[in-house]
Amino acid sequence: MDQLEAIRTFLEVARSGSITAAATRLAVSIAMVSRHVKGLETQLGTGCFPATRVVCRLQKWGRCTLIACISS
């Protein structure tokens, strides 16, 4: 998995609050967005978004990841 692409996808999901909206904005499939987010969560060892993901609101570790991505 391309880490930069995963981070870019994560940032878009956080911004839009939706995997579907992020997929549309990034012009990729919903499955690809889900794969990138899951891969990043696996690398971090924690979930960034709730398991339901109907509305993607960042959890504690997701907010920390967002801050780290923006600060870099």
N, C-alpha and C positions, 0 to 999 in steps of 0.2 A: 504494500500500500504506500502510495506517495504521501509522505507526511504533510507536505505543504498543501496538497489538495485536500487532505482530510481536515486540516486546520481551517482552510478557506471555507470548506463546506460547513464545519462546525460554527464558524462565525456567522455564516448566512442563516443557518437554522436559528441561532440565538437572536439575530436581528429580526428575522421574519416571524419567529414564534411558531413555525410550522415546517415540517419536513416537505410537505407538498409544495408550499410556497417557495422554499429554498430550491427544490428541484426545478421548478419553473424558472426562477431567476438565474440559476446556474446552467440551465439548458441540459440537464441530465435526468436520468430516471429516478423515481422515488427510491427504488431498490439501491441505486448507487449511493444516494444520500444516506440511506440507512446503513449501508455497508461502511461508508466512511466514518459516520458517527460511532457505530459499534466498534470499529477498529481503533479509533482514538480512545474510546472508553476502555477497551481492553488494554491498550498500552498504558493508560493512566491507572488502571486497576480499580476504577470506580465509575459509576454512572454519572453522566453530566446532565441528563434529562430524565424525567420520570419514565418508568417502564411503559406506561400507557401511551405516551407521546401523542395523544390526541391534540393537546395544545402543549407546545414545547416550552416550558418554563424551566429556566436553569435551576438546578439544585446547587447546594453549597459548593461542591467540587467543580461543577460546571461554571459557576461564577468565578472561582479562582482561576480556572483554565482560561476563561474569557479575558480576565485582567492580564494574565501572563501573555496571552497572544497579542493583545493590543499594545502592551508595554514593550514587546520585543521589536 
